[in-house]
Amino acid sequence: MKRLLLRADDLGFSEAVNHGIAATVERGLIRNCGVMVNMAATEHAVRLFERIPCCLGLHCNVSVGRPVLKPEQVPTLVNENGLFHSSREYRNAREEFASVNDLVRELTAQYRRFVQLFGRRPAYFEAHAVESRNLAVALERVAREHGLFYQPSFQDFCLGTTHVTNIPIRSMAPDYDARTALMRALADVGEDGCYLYVCHPGYLDAYLLRNSSLTLARADEADMLCDPETGQWLSRRGWILTTYDELARGDSPSDGSKANSERTD
């Protein structure tokens, strides 16, 4: 049996992204969404998902927009305008500039903001765009303090009794085609087990175009995830969709989790 943990990141990035992700949950294959709680469009996402059942995690963000805390409370995370340093700045830095203490304060504030917005704890806890030693230390510290399930980015992990294998994504490739990428990635999976495939579906608006290097691929993924043929292809190959909540509880897959149980509303 092959189970697929299909996840959409960046809920809250912009209103257009929110609408695109919502479509992939209501009419498509997505069952897990990562929320960015510091963005101007976060509350728009909360309103959209009041009527959409979905497994929600905290997609911790320290590289776009403003912090949840006041900028002066996390000075190493922000520039002179009070905005987070970009993911490019993190990648190009010769040494760590974001302090662990500032990261812990902001990540804790983001966790509390998630609980305030949704009235529940996130099903998982991981980071957007940035990979750094200090961020990993801070994420582990906050997760341990609050009893959260922390998933390191782009790594295999265990949830409950299930080992989950991460499938690398290729959405930044210049010739990226969402359908081809998904099919090729999953066609290479020969063994039974549980696999994670992360997507970034969404529609486009001015804010996204100004603030993200991932643009057209989002719309392509939204179309692919809403296309009934994608679910049919997965079902023919025996894939069963699952969620972080189901894995944490140790639930057995049900017929309702099959990829071809299309949502047509």
Secondary structure, DSSP 8 states (H G I E B T S, - for coil): -EEEEEEEEEETS-HHHHHHHHHHHHSSS--EEEE-TTSTTHHHHHHHTTSS--EEEEEE-SSSS--SS-GGGSGGGB-TTS-B--HHHHHH-SS--S-HHHHHHHHHHHHHHHHHHHSS--S-EEESS---HHHHHHHHHHHHHHT--B--TTS-EEETTEEEEE----TTSTT--HHHHHHHHHHT--S-EEEEEEE------HHHHHH-S--HHHHHHHHHHH-HHHHHHHHHTTEEEE-HHHHHHT----GGGBTT-----
